Amino acid sequence: MKYAVIASTFTGNLGGASMLEAAIQTISAKDKKAEFAVYSVYPKQDTKANKYKNVNIYDARPLVLALWINPLAYLYKVLPPLRGLLKKSRLLRPIVEAEVLLDQGGVTFVKGRTVFLIYNVATILPAMIVGTPVVKCSQALGDFCGKINKMMAKIFLPRVNMIFARGDMTRSYLDELKLNNVATSADYAFLMEVSKENNDSVGKLFNSYVIERKGKTICIVPSKLVRKKVDRASGDYVSLMIDFINKLVGDGYDVILLPHSTRFYTDKTHNNDVPVCREIAAGVKSYRFHFINQELNAQQVRAVIGRSDTLITSRFHGMVSGLACSVPTLVVGWSHKYKEVMDQFGLAGHALSTKDLSLERLESEFKGIFRDRKQIKKQIQEKLPEVIKSAQTQVDYIVKLVSR
């Protein structure tokens, strides 16, 4: 069967990459003839990074979506005599031929993000126009207090075949719209498997650092989005992180600074935490500090996190990887999407907002996490099978929908 996927990539935001790889892995396991058309905002980079034989990459940069894919879909709808010709378009054909379009936007239809709202609509509209079923894979949506956001949600969300709410808060926002096409499912990335090759490569990376591995390896995953919010509130995110890391290494911890959204070929900050990581790294001088200043794929990033004893993350899928690997995790986030996932493990108290962020608060929360790490690890391990089972429900739904 043929599947189209949009709003996730192999490169750039590695959270999207982990969702994408999880979808390819799980659907291919159930459908041995599965073929995937991945619509990417980084088509050249994703083509190079693609290691799957049953995956092809197609251009879905914002302007291509707006000026080509959406207009072609509209013409296909209103001009039936030309459908044979329009279907020859490399950009439109995979959507027309797909049994389903999987929308893997991590956060969509959120109040106050008007530019992203336009993109959220543009990614699903072509499939709706040509009659291809749309499934919104597990993601955060809402709230719907904003007038524009609520209006667009009421227009387009009822036309989606199924919306998988990532957690209870998203589900409550969707229930306010009185939709009958909603189910709750844990994040798709919980299902991503790490290959032996990727796991071994990370083992070699750790050995090159000569980390003592005495139970005191701390992985820190920054975020340019959190930096933006902290700095807007008259804070200094980079200085705060430098001071915090220097305190950790001074106390005898090994610290790994790990960018989770990476575009090493550019200094642009969209989907790119490398620049902020480099600023932080410049302020830390210690043999116990290790900045991973090289491109890793989503599986390798998860393997790094899995080898750590404690994780402090401001990237959502950094948090997912920590929980998937049963690593005690402290989150500093900016949206309800963090809290609703931590709540699935009974750890919502370890999810801080940017408003709570200070050096004193960060040190205090870390000490609590590290002190209770064995208990927290056990708690994650007890909850994880239930979360994985929840994430699997969307795989079952997608395969069943296609088989019809």
DACOR-V862811 format. One line per field, one symbol per residue. phi: phi as a letter, one per 20 degrees, with the letter a starting at -180 (. if undefined). psi: psi as a letter, one per 40 degrees, with the letter a starting at -180 (. if undefined). burial: 1 if it has 9 or more other ideal C-beta (glycine too) atoms within 8 Angstrom, else 0. A space follows every 50 residues. Layout:
BEGIN
phi: ???
psi: ???
burial: ???
END
This chain:
BEGIN
phi: .dcdcbmcbfcmfffffffffffffffffecfdfccdeedecffffffef defeccdcfcfgffffecfffffffgfecgfefffffffffegfffeffa deedffccldgndffffffgfffdfgfffenegdcefgbecnfdefffff fffffeffeffbdeffafffgfffffeledcccdbfggffefdeffffff ffgfffffelffldmceddddfbfffggffffemecffffffffffffff eneeddecfddccfebefeflbefgfffffffeccafedceeebfdefff ffffffeeebdccddgfffgffffdlegcdddccbfffffegffdmcgfd deeffeebffffffffgffffdgfffgfffffeggfffffffffffffff ffff
psi: ihhihieiidibheddddddddddddddddgeehhhhhhiegddddddeh ehdfhihihfidddddecdddddddddegddeddddeehdddddddeidi hhhfhdhifhhegddddddddddedddddeehihhhihihiaifdidddd dddddddeehdhhhhdadddddddddefiefhihhihdedehihiddddd ddddddddefhdffefhhhhhihdddddddddffagdddddddddddddd eeihhhhhhdhhgeeieiehfhedddddddddehgieehhhgfihiiddd ddddddeidihhiehdedddddddefhhhhhhaeiedddddddeeffdee hiiddehidddddddddddddedddddddddddddddddddddddddddd dde.
burial: 11111111111111111111111111110010011111110110110011 00001011010001100111011111001001100110001111110111 11111111111000011011111111111101111111111101000011 01110110010111111111101110101011111111111101000110 11101100101000011111111101101110000011011111111110 00111111111110000000011111111110110101111100011111 11111111111111111111111110111111101111111111101001 11110010001110110011011001101100110011011111101110 1100
END
